[in-house]
């Protein structure tokens, strides 16, 4: 991929991320669930922005998964289980500047299927 095209793509994602992050906020009762996807893996965190701590996390790389829809569903299942252990039923979804499509959409749908209201 052309370097300037990649820089433009990353800059557009950064703008989307900043715009969305200005509107959402996580608390201990309703944390912000953020998703990060690279070309190879997918990661997720439940974050309490008030205290600045991560309440739960799931790492697709450590689970031996790639960045596809099936892996996104398994990572969502893992983070949902960790959140339920802490008594968290609702969350705010942070798509982290990614377009709500494909892997990111599959992750959010799997969170809902596993009992986390986003």
SEKOL-242695 format. One record per residue: residue number from 0; x, y, z of N, C-alpha, C in turn. Coordinates in pm, whole numbers, plus 50000, padded with zeros to 5 digits. Last residue first. Layout:
<atoms>
ATOM  NUM  X  Y  Z  X  Y  Z  X  Y  Z
...
</atoms>
This chain:
<atoms>
ATOM  117  47484  49683  52494  47562  49795  52439  47478  49874  52342
ATOM  116  47458  49456  52743  47377  49552  52669  47464  49669  52625
ATOM  115  47562  49135  52736  47608  49270  52768  47530  49366  52681
ATOM  114  47492  48874  52658  47427  48935  52773  47477  49071  52814
ATOM  113  47587  48766  52426  47640  48713  52551  47592  48789  52673
ATOM  112  47473  48920  52229  47428  48781  52241  47475  48719  52373
ATOM  111  47625  49153  52260  47482  49155  52291  47428  49014  52312
ATOM  110  47871  49057  52169  47859  49110  52306  47713  49108  52349
ATOM  109  47806  48999  51905  47839  48888  51995  47834  48933  52140
ATOM  108  47774  49259  51807  47660  49167  51808  47684  49050  51902
ATOM  107  48038  49353  51833  47929  49417  51907  47807  49326  51915
ATOM  106  48175  49178  51654  48213  49186  51795  48099  49243  51878
ATOM  105  48054  49239  51413  48041  49102  51465  48075  49100  51614
ATOM  104  48142  49502  51382  47999  49476  51398  47976  49337  51456
ATOM  103  48416  49449  51349  48371  49535  51458  48223  49512  51486
ATOM  102  48422  49288  51117  48473  49235  51243  48421  49317  51362
ATOM  101  48169  49451  50944  48257  49336  50946  48294  49289  51086
ATOM  100  48130  49777  51078  48111  49684  50968  48207  49567  50988
ATOM  99  48159  50074  51159  48079  49966  51218  48039  49869  51107
ATOM  98  48495  50173  51116  48360  50175  51063  48286  50054  51120
ATOM  97  48690  50280  51397  48664  50187  51287  48520  50201  51242
ATOM  96  48710  50437  51621  48737  50498  51491  48715  50407  51373
ATOM  95  48628  50272  51832  48768  50312  51821  48804  50368  51683
ATOM  94  48383  50202  51912  48433  50131  51794  48573  50176  51757
ATOM  93  48266  50151  52218  48359  50242  52150  48420  50166  52034
ATOM  92  47966  50119  52389  48054  50060  52287  48134  50168  52218
ATOM  91  47909  50094  52728  47908  50187  52617  48008  50133  52515
ATOM  90  47713  49842  52898  47838  49909  52862  47812  50007  52749
ATOM  89  47573  49631  53153  47561  49728  53045  47695  49796  53020
ATOM  88  47650  49454  53353  47553  49408  53254  47539  49502  53135
ATOM  87  47886  49343  53580  47857  49447  53481  47765  49390  53374
ATOM  86  47996  49173  53771  47861  49224  53789  47822  49335  53694
ATOM  85  48232  49052  53723  48239  49175  53803  48102  49238  53821
ATOM  84  48149  48850  53559  48211  48814  53687  48216  48933  53781
ATOM  83  48078  48997  53334  47971  48940  53418  48024  48897  53554
ATOM  82  48330  49050  53230  48248  49161  53279  48136  49109  53370
ATOM  81  48415  48797  53153  48493  48870  53253  48412  48986  53312
ATOM  80  48220  48740  52960  48231  48656  53078  48307  48728  53189
ATOM  79  48282  48938  52772  48149  48938  52836  48152  48854  52963
ATOM  78  48532  48857  52689  48522  48982  52765  48386  48992  52834
ATOM  77  48461  48613  52561  48557  48615  52671  48545  48743  52754
ATOM  76  48286  48699  52360  48239  48604  52460  48330  48606  52583
ATOM  75  48462  48855  52210  48346  48918  52276  48290  48828  52385
ATOM  74  48628  48654  52116  48685  48758  52202  48573  48829  52278
ATOM  73  48443  48517  51958  48506  48449  52071  48568  48548  52168
ATOM  72  48378  48710  51765  48272  48656  51850  48331  48587  51974
ATOM  71  48625  48743  51644  48564  48856  51713  48455  48809  51807
ATOM  70  48653  48494  51522  48744  48530  51631  48687  48646  51711
ATOM  69  48457  48522  51326  48446  48414  51425  48534  48444  51546
ATOM  68  48554  48738  51174  48428  48750  51247  48413  48643  51355
ATOM  67  48910  48778  51235  48795  48754  51150  48669  48755  51236
ATOM  66  49209  48779  51304  49116  48892  51300  49006  48863  51197
ATOM  65  49271  48471  51491  49304  48571  51388  49199  48682  51392
ATOM  64  49376  48336  51809  49276  48367  51707  49328  48470  51608
ATOM  63  49495  48262  52050  49533  48192  51928  49437  48216  51813
ATOM  62  49463  48406  52272  49367  48297  52255  49396  48217  52128
ATOM  61  49647  48602  52236  49676  48503  52340  49583  48383  52331
ATOM  60  49508  48740  52035  49640  48682  52005  49674  48574  52107
ATOM  59  49282  48842  52155  49268  48737  52055  49399  48668  52023
ATOM  58  49224  48922  52474  49330  48932  52375  49318  48815  52278
ATOM  57  49034  49125  52685  49042  48999  52611  49139  49021  52495
ATOM  56  48966  49264  53010  49033  49267  52880  49031  49128  52818
ATOM  55  48824  49488  53249  48832  49355  53188  48901  49370  53053
ATOM  54  48885  49740  53348  48811  49646  53432  48820  49503  53380
ATOM  53  49142  49967  53363  49082  49866  53278  49016  49762  53368
ATOM  52  49100  50304  53485  49147  50166  53498  49075  50076  53398
ATOM  51  49017  50565  53550  49127  50543  53457  49186  50404  53466
ATOM  50  48801  50638  53696  48919  50598  53771  49041  50578  53680
ATOM  49  48644  50713  53471  48649  50797  53591  48776  50768  53669
ATOM  48  48653  50514  53279  48723  50640  53251  48732  50730  53373
ATOM  47  48699  50189  53280  48635  50287  53367  48712  50417  53349
ATOM  46  48673  49969  53004  48749  50074  53072  48658  50163  53155
ATOM  45  48737  49669  52865  48629  49741  52932  48697  49840  53026
ATOM  44  48882  49585  52550  48897  49625  52689  48769  49689  52737
ATOM  43  49012  49361  52299  48903  49439  52357  48933  49470  52503
ATOM  42  49152  49277  51976  49166  49295  52121  49047  49376  52171
ATOM  41  49259  49072  51710  49158  49160  51766  49170  49160  51918
ATOM  40  49506  49043  51439  49441  49006  51565  49337  49108  51607
ATOM  39  49606  49128  51186  49617  48988  51225  49533  48949  51347
ATOM  38  49567  49394  51147  49546  49307  51032  49544  49160  51071
ATOM  37  49387  49475  51447  49499  49493  51357  49472  49404  51236
ATOM  36  49145  49638  51634  49175  49530  51541  49297  49569  51458
ATOM  35  49002  49696  51940  49113  49730  51852  49137  49611  51761
ATOM  34  48730  49833  52117  48782  49723  52037  48896  49776  51951
ATOM  33  48602  49908  52439  48670  49950  52318  48730  49828  52249
ATOM  32  48350  49989  52641  48411  49870  52581  48470  49913  52448
ATOM  31  48325  50169  52928  48342  50185  52784  48414  50060  52733
ATOM  30  48094  50064  53190  48226  50094  53131  48219  50111  52980
ATOM  29  47894  50136  53416  47871  50125  53272  48001  50161  53199
ATOM  28  48006  50142  53669  47881  50069  53650  47853  50043  53502
ATOM  27  48232  50299  53629  48249  50166  53686  48124  50081  53664
ATOM  26  48196  50452  53301  48203  50456  53446  48222  50314  53499
ATOM  25  48298  50615  52998  48268  50495  53074  48282  50518  53224
ATOM  24  48169  50808  52735  48245  50807  52859  48203  50684  52938
ATOM  23  48149  50982  52418  48121  50868  52506  48217  50866  52624
ATOM  22  48228  51205  52272  48085  51190  52304  48057  51077  52404
ATOM  21  48488  51196  52207  48440  51317  52272  48298  51304  52321
ATOM  20  48515  50964  52061  48560  50964  52200  48516  51087  52276
ATOM  19  48427  51048  51807  48345  50955  51884  48383  50959  52032
ATOM  18  48640  51220  51734  48501  51267  51732  48412  51178  51819
ATOM  17  48862  51052  51752  48853  51170  51838  48709  51221  51846
ATOM  16  48798  50864  51548  48818  50821  51686  48802  50939  51783
ATOM  15  48795  51021  51318  48672  50953  51361  48681  50914  51508
ATOM  14  49067  51096  51319  48962  51198  51328  48831  51137  51375
ATOM  13  49188  50846  51290  49217  50926  51409  49111  51035  51428
ATOM  12  49098  50776  51035  49056  50696  51150  49077  50774  51280
ATOM  11  49234  50970  50885  49087  50968  50885  49035  50889  51004
ATOM  10  49496  50891  50934  49452  51023  50977  49300  51031  50982
ATOM  9  49503  50641  50811  49523  50650  50955  49476  50784  51010
ATOM  8  49466  50726  50544  49372  50634  50605  49380  50640  50758
ATOM  7  49696  50880  50506  49564  50942  50494  49458  50857  50563
ATOM  6  49893  50683  50533  49890  50796  50626  49755  50865  50623
ATOM  5  49828  50522  50313  49820  50467  50448  49813  50579  50551
ATOM  4  49885  50699  50107  49749  50648  50122  49728  50593  50263
ATOM  3  50157  50731  50142  50070  50847  50161  49924  50805  50177
ATOM  2  50248  50467  50086  50268  50527  50218  50176  50645  50242
ATOM  1  50050  50222  49926  50124  50346  49916  50132  50415  50053
ATOM  0  50085  49882  50000  50000  50000  50000  50089  50124  50000
</atoms>
